[in-house]
């Protein structure tokens, strides 16, 4: 079978699975007469999407902005931290244990402190997204910069004594697959961080919308917000995958059919 045929078969399987799941969900809700305030049927969710699409998009864009800014900040700071930890023993002995200590804190307990320190605006949500996305980027980047073939390092050192040549030509390219693996995790964590921030002090965003809908038992609205949240998260993850394919075409491997 050709690659195109395999891809079409995979898409067909995925589509059939989710269509069947929605039909079963709809059938169970209707046959068991489940109240809409408890669990809405997919048809109720689609009705909310049709009626409130502009409102949902407004809140989705708010959460998207918080997530992207927090993730971008974590990406820049995480790369710089990893480079510093690998190349400077003082940072390795001080900054690295500090990051591990901060990562052990429950993030939801730190979120209210950001409101006190930064305020109730978008900055506290960005800080939450940044905090939860930072650690996987730092850890994976350190692994990519250090987990290398010793013989290759010795060969490069024999050809050039410059640490910068070793970094730019060998260490950095070798670390990129590790970095993209971390980004796939971190971008999902950034979404969680932004949502937690909206739970604490949000006035807009999908997290705020879920909390507001739950307070009035508007379960269809809450489920609709979750649908938009999932779609946004998948789009962000897909963006990372696309960037990886464009920047590392030599590393991309298709999963088994």
N, C-alpha and C positions, 0 to 999 in steps of 0.2 A: 504493500500500500504506500502511496505517495504521502509526503508530509502534509500536503493540503487536505487529502482525504482523512488522515488521522486527526488533523485539527478540526475539521468539520464534524467528525464523529464525536470528538470530545465535547465540542460546543453543544451538539445535539443531546448527548447524555446529561450534561449539566442543565440544559433548558428543560428537558423532560422531568428531571428530578424535582426541580423547583416548581414547575407547573403542577405536578402530582401532589407535592407537599401543600401548595396553596389550596388545591381542590379538596384534599382531605381535611385541611383546617376548616375551610368553609362548610363542608358537610358536617363535621362534628359539632361546630358551633350551632348550626341550624337544627340538627337532629336532637341535640341535647338541650336546646333552648337556653343556652348560656347568656346571661344578661350582658348587654353591650358595655356596661360600666365595669364588668369583671374582665372579660376578654373579648375584644371586638373581632368580628369576622373580617377577612381580607376585603370584602366588598365595602365595609364601613370605612376601612382605611383608605381605599381608593376614592371614596366620596370626599373624605377630608382633603386628600391630595388635590382633587379637582377644585374644591371650593377655596382652599386656603393656600394655594401654591405660592402666591406672592409673599405671604407672611412667612411661610416655611423657608423660602429662598432668602429672605432678609435675615432670619436667624441663622441659617446655614452659612451665609457669608460672614456673619459675625464670628461664629465658631471657627470657620476656616481661616480667617485673618489671625485670630489668636494662636491657632495651631501652627500655621506656617511661620509666623514670626518667632514663636518659641522654639520650633524645630530648627529654623535657620540659625538662631543664636546658639542653640546647643551644638549644632554642627561645627560652627566656627570655633567656639570656645573648646569643644571636645577635642578637635584636631590639634589646637594649640597646646592644650593640656597634655595630650598624649605625646606630642613631640618633645615638650619640655621634660616630662617624666622619663622618657627613654634616654635623652641626651644629657640630663643634668642630675647627678646623684642626690643633690640637696632636695630637689623637687620630688624625686623618687621616694625619699625618706620622709617627707613632710606632706606634700600635696596628695600623693596616692593614698596613704592611710586616711587622710581627711575625707577624701571622696568616698572611700568605702564606708566610713562612719556615717556620713550624711545619707548615703544610699540605704543604710539600715533603718533610717527613720521612716515611719509610715507617712507617706506624702500627704494624706488627707489631714494629718495633725499639723502639718506645716502650713497648709493652705490658709487657715485663718490668720496666721502671723503675717503673711504677705499682704493681707487686707489692711492690717495695722501699719505695716512698714511702708507700703506703696500706695494704698488707697483702693477704692472700690472700682476703679476704672479698668480699662483693658490691660493695664500694666501688670496687675496681680495675676490675671489669667495667663498672660505670656510668661510670667515668672514660673507659674505652676507647670506649664507645658515644657519650659526650658529645663526645669529641675528633673522631671521624670525622664526626659529624653537624653540627658547629658551622659549618664553613667554607661549605658551600653555602647555609645559612640567612643568614649574614652577607652573602655576595656578592649573592644575589638580593634581599635586603632593601635593600641599598644601591642596586641598580639600580632597584628600585621607588620608592625615595624621591627619586631624582635624574632618572630618565628620564621627564621630563614636558614637556608643551607649554609653551614659554616664554611664549606669549601668555596662557595660562591663569594662569600664575604672576603675570604683570604685572597682570592683571585683579584677582586676589585681593589683591595688594599695594596696588593703588589703592583697594580697598574697605576694607582693614584693614591697619594696619602691624604687627599682632601676629604674631610668628613662630609662636606657639602656635595661633592661628586657622588659619594656613596649614598647619601640621602636622596638626592634628586634622581639618580639613575637606577638605583636598586631598591632602597627601602620604601620610598613613596609609591612607585608603581606596584610593588609587591603587596603593599597594604591596602590598595584600592578595593579588591574583592572583599576583604574583611570590613572595610568601611561601608560598602554598600549593604553587606549583610546586617551591619549594625543599624543602618538607616531604615531598613525595612521594619526593624523592631521599634526603633526610636520614633518613627513617624506615627505609629499606632499609639505608643506611649504618650506622645505629645497631644493627641486627641483626648486621651483619658485625662491628662493634666488640665487641659482647657475646660473640659466638662466639669471636673471637680471644682475648678475656680468659679465656674458659673453657678454651681450648686451653692457655693458659699456666699457669693456677693454679686451674682449676675443680674443684669437688667435687660440682657438680650442674649441670644445664642440658643443652641439646641438644648443644652443642659438646663438653662433657665426655663425653656418652654416645657420640658419634661416635668420639672418641679412644679411649675404653675398648673399644668394640666392635671397632675396627680392631686394637687390640693383641692381641685373642684371635681374630682372623679371623672374627668374628661379623658377616659382611657383611649378612645380612638385617636385623639390629638397626641397623646403621649406615644402611642405606637407609631404614629406617622412621623413624629420627630425622630424616633429611633430608626425608622427606615431611611430618612434623610441622612442621619448620622452614619449609618452603615455605608450608604452610597458615597458619602464624602470620604470616609476612611478608605474605601476601596479605590477611589480616584487618586488619593494621595499615595497609597501603596503602588498603584499602577504607574504613577509618575516617577517613583523611585526606580521601579523595574525598567521603565523606558530609558531613564538616564543611564542605568547600568548597561543596558544593551548598546546605547549609543557610544558610551565612553569605554566600555570593555567588550567589544564584539568578539574578541578572542577568548574571553572567559565564559561567555554564555553557553549554557548547556540546556538542551530541551529535556524535560522530565520524560520518563518512560511512559508509553501509551498505556 
